[in-house]
């Protein structure tokens, strides 16, 4: 999206193609899921920080190469 940060929430059972973004309509549910995600991330020692606008621990946007290198298995 040309650098625009958006929140997205989809009903994958009714909308498997992810065509209808429900994030603005379901604020209470979005907040509930956000809290659940943050708790799971803490429990699993995830390196991203959802309190920051770009999530990555130092605030920069990940490049494709950086992302790929995080998940290279030997």
C-alpha positions, 0 to 999 in steps of 0.5 A, a space after each residue: 500500500 505504498 508505505 501506508 500502514 493499515 489495520 486489517 481484520 477479516 472474517 476468513 470463513 465468510 470472506 476467504 479472499 480478504 476483500 472486506 476489511 472489518 477493522 473500522 467496523 468491529 472496534 471492540 472485537 479488534 481490540 480483543 483480538 489485538 490484546 490476545 495477539 499481544 499476550 501470545 507474542 509476549 509468551 512466545 518471545 516475539 521480537 516485534 513490538 505492536 506498540 510501535 507504528 512499524 512493529 519492528 524493534 528498532 522502528 524501521 520497515 523490514 525489507 524483503 531480504 531482512 524478512 527472508 533472512 529471519 526464516 532461513 533454516 539450515 
